[in-house]
Amino acid sequence: MNSEVRIGLRGVETLWEITVLRHYLDSMEEQLQESNRTARMQLCGELQVGSKESYDEFLSYVQLHDGFYDEQLRTLRFSFMVRAHILFETHIRSFCRALRVDRAIPVGFRELNGNPVEKAKVFCTKLISLLPEDHACWPALRELQLVRNCIVHTYGSLEGFGEPKALRALAAKHIGVSVQDEMLAIENVFCRHALAVVHDFFRNTFRAAGWKRCDVELRSECSG
């Protein structure tokens, strides 16, 4: 009986962790915005504007504060994107490992070539037919991999990054990614979109594998 319960809950942990990560993003951005608002009000209350010189000084302090907030927000979203990719890589490894045992697949995830998305595609389309090769999840996951690579390798700078054209093409889609002064900029909507892509991928593969799915649904805010 214990074995039946364990098998019945396969996949639930993955989808639940995705939901928790979504709540983390919302909570952290709200806290950062509130902290910024409070600090800005305190700054405005402490600085006295009585002359042009003091007004210029006031503006410089405000600009410095706003720049610090923008960098905090950038760091938060960058770290979120990396965490979303870690979640994908960790759980796709576990999923492929479990299916290899269940169905006696001769080749495992670790033996495949390429990045995690490329390995996942080979495993789920060639070694076992779970998703078609032209499924919409593959280019979407590729975009997540692309953004993660730029963050990890060059901290979002297109200078020195190996695929600047691909990032500019992604920015041209206007789904929450842009390039500003040769730096990658990510909006909250793209963070949500990326997490919804990961959720949809696992939901579809779990269904195809016959695993019980979690009822939690995440809707991509970039769809349509």
Number of C-alpha atoms within 10 A of each C-alpha: 5 7 7 8 9 9 11 14 13 18 21 18 13 22 23 15 14 21 17 10 18 18 11 13 17 12 11 14 16 12 12 15 13 12 12 18 13 11 13 16 10 11 15 14 9 10 15 12 14 8 9 9 10 13 14 12 15 18 15 12 16 16 12 12 15 14 12 13 17 13 11 15 19 17 15 15 21 23 15 21 24 18 15 22 23 14 17 24 17 13 18 22 16 14 20 21 16 14 15 18 11 9 9 10 14 8 13 18 18 12 8 14 10 11 11 21 21 15 20 22 20 17 23 18 15 13 15 16 14 18 20 13 14 9 12 12 19 19 12 17 21 15 17 24 22 17 21 22 18 23 21 13 13 15 15 21 18 22 12 10 16 14 13 17 11 13 20 16 12 18 17 13 10 11 17 18 22 20 18 10 9 13 16 22 17 22 14 14 14 20 24 22 21 23 27 22 21 22 23 18 20 21 23 16 19 19 13 13 16 12 17 15 20 16 10 12 12 18 13 18 14 14 8 4
